[in-house]
Amino acid sequence: MKAHGAPELWSPQKRKPTNNGWGFVVRMQHKTVYAHGVLPDGFLRRFVTRRAFIYMMEILAAVMAVYVRHELPKYFILFVDNQAGNRPFKKGWYPHFEYVKSELNISDPISRHDTTEAAKAGWSEMKIDTNGLLETLESFSQDPSGSITDLLSQLTTF
């Protein structure tokens, strides 16, 4: 065992299913909406061998917000609480992404399925069917030889 408590050898195949969650909050002119969900264990297994799998989950929350863009205004600001994950989004694309510390991120409790504050504030919950998106991303992760352009065009058809 290393000093920080992480096992030196870890077998993703032998691990137990992971509790996880993603969530986002979008504030618009007259309302605030939020969504949250869990990633299926089979999908997570594609990423757990990489040390940065939490990074993937945090970025996926931002992707989910873009995924439902047809229900959002054309321009909006999305706050990401992962600096490394915020980097790719900053390159000439909208919506606008900004970094915010986790403890200040209003979507942090949402990603843990705690909607207490959202209910008190009168926010509306969005239900999102993520099956098509996750299947596309999982397929791409198995064979990343395809072009990013093709991946993005598939993602925009949902």
PyMOL commands that set and color helices and strands:
alter all, ss='L'
color gray80, all
select helices_A, chain A and resi 41-44+53-67+69-71+83-89+102-104+108-111+116-121+131-142+148-155
alter helices_A, ss='H'
color red, helices_A
select strands_A, chain A and resi 22-27+32-37+77-80+96-99+124-125
alter strands_A, ss='S'
color yellow, strands_A
deselect
rebuild
show_as cartoon
